């Protein structure tokens, strides 16, 4: 016979304060987004859930539903960097992750310098992600899952928060 378990511990004051802060932040975020995105309350709520859970979202819908506006306004409201990547069949992994560029360093020598790609933003709109080649999708999925990208054998950490809204 299994042992009885202890009931869930009571919430501490810090826990209650954190929940209250999260609720206030959500209300403020929802209010700001609702000023621009009308009639999409469920989408805004689900987007906030993904964001607060440190996940990502896939949004499917016809053109004209204000997906780009929603994500850019979310970044603006939270004072975070935003980038939009239009996925196409010819998009290469380095187009989203960045690449090393040969630069002159003031002493006459040349060195490789890493130029960050659009995936280094805090909030990324991955538009029509299903159109990209599998290698490019794999680079994006690495960024989404591991919060880092690998270029030329070097790993680069992505700064938190990192949130991707993909469309197809």
Secondary structure as UniProt FT lines:
FT   HELIX           13..36
FT   HELIX           41..52
FT   TURN            53..54
FT   STRAND          57..59
FT   TURN            63..64
FT   HELIX           67..77
FT   TURN            78..79
FT   STRAND          82..86
FT   TURN            89..90
FT   HELIX           93..97
FT   STRAND          98..105
FT   TURN            106..108
FT   STRAND          109..116
FT   HELIX           118..120
FT   STRAND          123..127
FT   HELIX           129..131
FT   HELIX           134..146
FT   STRAND          148..151
FT   TURN            152..153
FT   STRAND          154..157
FT   STRAND          163..167
//
